[in-house]
Amino acid sequence: MNENQTIQALRLTIQDLSDSLTEALATKNLLSIQLAEANQSITDLQGRVRELETQLAEETEPAKEKGE
């Protein structure tokens, strides 16, 4: 392989690595966004569970006091 071929091969390798890095970074950023959204959904659902547990406790407490 002569010098020009070596240089061309290295340029193509650099381009391939740059493309791979760009794709990996885009994937990482997308996953970060999806993770943040999932975490927010979990937080929202945990809050809703607490609300429902409180409501259930309030609804069942009077029945316990009346001996039902």
C-alpha positions in Angstrom: 0.0 0.0 0.0 1.5 3.3 -1.0 1.3 6.6 1.0 -1.7 7.9 -0.8 -3.7 4.7 -0.3 -2.7 4.8 3.4 -3.9 8.4 3.8 -7.1 7.6 2.0 -7.7 4.6 4.2 -7.1 6.7 7.3 -9.4 9.4 6.1 -12.2 6.8 5.6 -11.5 5.3 9.0 -11.7 8.7 10.6 -15.0 9.4 8.8 -16.4 6.0 9.9 -15.4 6.7 13.5 -16.9 10.2 13.3 -20.2 8.8 11.9 -20.3 6.1 14.6 -19.6 8.7 17.3 -22.4 11.0 16.0 -24.9 8.1 16.0 -23.8 7.0 19.5 -24.2 10.5 20.8 -27.7 10.9 19.2 -28.7 7.6 20.7 -27.4 8.6 24.1 -29.2 11.9 24.1 -32.5 10.2 23.0 -32.1 7.6 25.8 -31.4 10.4 28.3 -34.6 12.2 27.2 -36.6 8.9 27.4 -35.2 8.2 30.9 -36.1 11.6 32.2 -39.7 11.2 30.9 -39.9 7.8 32.4 -38.7 9.1 35.7 -41.2 11.9 35.6 -44.0 9.3 34.9 -42.9 7.2 37.8 -42.9 10.2 40.1 -46.4 11.2 38.9 -47.7 7.7 39.4 -46.2 7.4 42.9 -48.0 10.6 43.8 -51.2 9.3 42.4 -50.8 6.0 44.4 -50.3 8.1 47.6 -53.5 10.1 46.8 -55.5 6.9 46.2 -54.1 5.3 49.4 -55.1 8.4 51.4 -58.5 8.4 49.8 -58.9 4.6 50.5 -57.8 5.1 54.1 -60.3 8.0 54.5 -63.1 5.9 53.0 -62.5 2.8 55.1 -61.7 4.6 58.4 -65.3 5.6 59.2 -66.5 2.0 58.5 -63.9 0.7 61.0 -65.1 3.1 63.6 -68.7 2.1 63.2 -67.8 -1.5 63.6 -68.6 -2.5 60.0 
